[in-house]
Amino acid sequence: MTDAGGLLRDVKAPMGSPASYPAPSAVLELLKPVTWFPPMWAFACGVVSSGVPVAAQWPVALTGVLLAGPLVCAMSQAINDWHDREVDAINEPHRPIPSGRIPGRWGLYIAGIWSLLSLAVASLLGAWVLIATAVGLVLAWAYSAPPFRLKRNGWLGNAACGFSYEGLAWVTGAAVMLGGALPPWPVLILALLYSIGAHGIMTLNDFKSIRGDRATGIGSLPVRLGPQTAARVASLVMALPQVAVIALLLAWERPVAAAAIAVLLAAQGMMMTRLVRDPVGKALWYSGFGVPLFVLGMMVAAFAVRSLPLAG
């Protein structure tokens, strides 16, 4: 059996000849379209929560959704895979970079190209979107790349991801629809609460890579706390912000929305008990069935807040 050290030595070696180029299919796999949904959904929640009819500014809204997913999020996947190539050589050697299907330093080049494309598109949507995009890109590079490499600390890395994928995208979506103005405080507080909840969602992604994280010094929460404790923490971090959202919606006299999110949370709670019993085996299952209930609640809250006087 090949040892971990040998795998690390192999992945550090140049892959492919200098003249080789990645196939489009390998580039698309590197950019991971399946991961684009969370920031695109959060941006859409921001659009809805603004209270501005989408028909009034649909080209801006559509461009913003594309910016959040196929550009900024895709770039974050590329730079993460480049700097995770040693971990992936252990956990998932079939991925584009460790397998050699993205040869040489093309993983890094693609991340740089996508960063520039993101900034160019963001500049078309106004100063607020450009600033927010720049912040998101900085966080993406800081999460994956030295010297910061925030992902080495599960608390900091997951916070950076949650803020970028949920809060920043949500606030940007609302601001775009409001002509670049800062969204009112109900919108901001919802974005903040769901960003905190997203920290727990990010932890779910770390259960599959415990072996490689331990071997390469990545301090994910499952490595730091152990799988079961990390699952309990992730469950609490996902649940408590939703409890706060329910309380706020009741205070804002939106009982139907509060009840809907309460039902969604109760269903998540039942699934969380199974997750805690077998975190490694059930993390992917929970991501497929529990997380969609979380994000559905986001949209329920967005529709509820759009009709508040302060949001109009």
Secondary structure, DSSP 4 states (H G I P E B T S, - for coil): ---HHHHHHHHHS--S-TT----HHHHHHHH-GGGSHHHHHHHHHHHHHT---GGGSHHHHHHHHHIIIIIIIHHHHHHHHHHTHHHHHHH-TTSTTTTTSS-TTHHHHHHHHHHHHHHHHHHTT-HHHHHHHHHHHHHHHHHHSTTT-GGGBHHHHHHHHHIIIIIIHHHHHHHHHTTTPPPPHHHHHHHHHHHHHHHHHHHHTTGGGHHHHHHHT-B-HHHHH-HHHHHHHHHHHHHHHHHHHHHHHHHTT-HHHHHHHHHHHHHHHHHHHHHHHSHHHHHHHHHHHTHHHHHHHHHHHHHHHHTSGGG-
